Amino acid sequence: MHCGTRALYPREEHEARWKQDCRQLPAAFLRDVLVRAPQRDQVPPAGVHIIGATINGDIDLTYATLHRALIIDLCRIEDDVYLDEVRTDNVIYITQSLVAGTFRAVELHSDMSLVLDESEFKGRMTLSGASIANTVSMDGATLDADLNADLMQVGLALFMRTQFGAPATFRGVSLKGARVTGDIEMTGAKFLGDIDADSLEARGLLMGSDEMTPAQFKNVNLGGARVTGMIDLGGATVDGELYAASLQVDTLTLASSRAKSRFKAVTLANAIVARNLGMDGAVIDGDVHADSLNVGDKLFMRHALITHPFSLIWARVGTLDITGATLADLDLSGTSILGELRLGGGTNLPTEWRTKSGGPGTLSLRSTHIGNLMDAKNAWPTNGHLHLDGFALAHLGGFEGDTGIEMRSRGMSWWDSWIRRDPVYDPTPYEQLTTALAVAGDRSAADEIHYLGRVRQRESEKAWLPWIFQGFLQYTAGFGIGNYTFRVLYWVMGISLAGAIYLWLSVPGAKSHGVVWCFGASLNRLLPIIELNKEFEDFFNDPERKRLRAWETLLFSAIALVGWVLGAILIAAVSGLMQKP
């Protein structure tokens, strides 16, 4: 700054003092002092440090080996910068400056850092194949054209953050195949174009908002990326699609209770999240494709708002928590949830099922397997919008408090109506609920839901003969299930009583023995094999029709036949032959 005036801000393009002669510096001078002897040898160990200059012409250091640091601060570079295949063991700083042309550093090799903080680059920036042993920093930088950093390797970290009130603004960014040993930080940055980070490798990827500045993105491609730590998009807005198919990451935070995020669409198909996937409070106004997603621990979607279909089929999740979420269509077909599926419960808000237009939302649990189910009574879709065929669960009630007791205390008629929200009958939900209740030690509830399942099976029968037969089994012995089996005794008592009344009222030879005798005779006639009293048998053995008319003999013979049938039903019920369709 040998002009002797205050430093100027490089982006003040209409500032006349940038044209002062004292500020003019030819780009060729830089090449001379950095590369050519004897000027190069006269540069002090601290390197070349230029402040407040207007640099004219291309800074072309292609193929050069730099032995001194290059620091350009608060300058205007009016043309291009070429650092292709430069080798250096010193830092290169272009900070708080303006580069009017392109910036190329293809296969730049630096043993130190490349720092471009708070600078504006008008032309395209290319860092493809660059190898930086330390840090690449573009904090607070503005790129008015695209950045290509494919296959770039960074030894420590890549910074593209909004820092200390200096906004970072980028257009399209390509990081395909890039490798960063440490973190990539884009906190609070604004991206006006797409980010393509296909097959990126990094320790962490921080893309969320800071306390003052929201992070903004268009389309983000993380397909096939490998991140050993965390990806954090908490508080970010993605106006396009977040594409992360086949991503591998330890922890993925798309949103959290402290930092809600917005997305147009999300793809997580075949992604592997070793620990937790956080989507609490996320707002997604588009489809979510997460088929075959693998989450090692918990998938949190609490209080999320997802207005389009969410496909999570054939996934594998530790625990899925959708408490308080509002969902339009969640498809969990074929998914395994090893821990809990939570839809509210206790003091938590229930899940709501509502489309963007206000219509009823849908939940598909076809062939879904879960370890524990924890819900609130009003957390389920309406009739016709819940699909349960093939649904399997091991335990009713979560690990928190007495939710299991509350869920079982609703009564089995409630659970029957819950299963009936799926209009298509399938025996599996009844069987699974029966098993879960039995494991919990509630045998009577297990028998009741088992019985209700058989009732539903009979109602769904299309052929009239099986329908009649199943109805006969239902009303005579309750399909042989639990206490329902003793319905056969009601039939025995009822038929015996009816026979006794008839004998008392219509058969004089029986009436003379009294009411109790009439009941015993009727019961003896009904019971197969068992003979209560030989006198009863002799009474009905009347070939000369002195005591009974012919049709009365036929009537009590029919009662005997009914007795054989009821006996056979009772034996089948006790042996368990009737308990399955």
Secondary structure, DSSP 8 states (H G I E B T S, - for coil): -TT-S----TT-TT-GGGG-GGGEEEHHHHHHHHHSTTGGGGS-TT-EEEES-EEES-EE-TT-EE-S-EEEES-EE-S-EE-TT-EESS-EEEES-EE-S-EE-TT-EESS-EE-TT-EE-S-EE-TT-EESS-EE-TT-EESS-EE-TT-EESS-EE---BTTB--EES-EE-TT-EEEEEEE-TT-EESS-EE-TT-EEEEEE----SS---EES-EE-TT-EEEEEEE-TT-EEEEEEE-TT-EEEEEEEE-SSS--EEEEEE-TT-EESS-EEETT-EE-S-EE-TT-EEEEEEE-TT-EEEEEEE-TT-EEEEEE-TT-EEEEEE-TT-EEEEEEEE-BTTB---EEB-TTS-B-EEE-TT-EEEEEEE-TT-S--TTSEE-TT-EEEEES-SSTTHHHHHHTT-HHHHHHHHTTSSS--HHHHHHHHHHHHHTT-HHHHHHHHHHHHHHHHHT--SHHHHHHHHHHHHHHGGG-GGGGGHHHHHHHHHHHHHHHHHHHH-HHHHTT-HHHHHHHHHHHHSSS--S-HHHHHHH--TT-SSS-HHHHHHHHHHHHHHHHHHHHHHHHHHTTTS--
